[in-house]
Amino acid sequence: LQLVESGGGLVQPGGSLRLSCTASKLSLDGYTIGWFRQAPGKEREGVSCISDSGSRTNYADSVKGRFTISRDNAKNTVYLQMDDLKPEDSAVYYCAAPNGPYYCVGYVPPMDEKDYWGRGTQVTVSS
C-alpha cells in the first residue's frame, strides 16, 4: 500500500491548509488512517485518526477545535483540514495506514515502521 500526501505549503499564522492522503495502487476503504507530524528535533506526534467508515475520529489535544479529519472513500482520499494554524504546527505531516489491528479510540495511537507510510508533506506556518 503506497500512500501519497499533498497540500502542504507555507501559510501565515491564523491561515488554513487542507492536506490530502491517497493511495496510488490500492483502495483506502477498509483502512483506519492516521495523520502524524514530526518537527525537527522532536518526536513524531499523532495528530488525528479516522476509522474506516469515518464514524470515529480522534485528535491530539494540541489540534482539537482547529483540525478536522474526514474521508471520501469514493475518491480514495482522506483529508486533514487545518484551520487557525500556529507556528508550532510547522512540521512534516505524514499519513499512515496500519498493517495490523489498530483502534482509533480515545486517542491517536502511534504507528511504526511495520505500517504503511507516505513520504510526507511540509507545512510551514510563519509570517
Secondary structure, 3 states (H helix, E strand, C coil): CCEEEECCEEECCCCCEEEEEEECCCCCCCCCEEEEEECCCCCCEEEEEECCCCCCEEECCCCCCCEEEEEEHHHCEEEEEECCCCHHHCEEEEEEECCCCCCCCCCCCCCCCCCEECCCEEEEECC
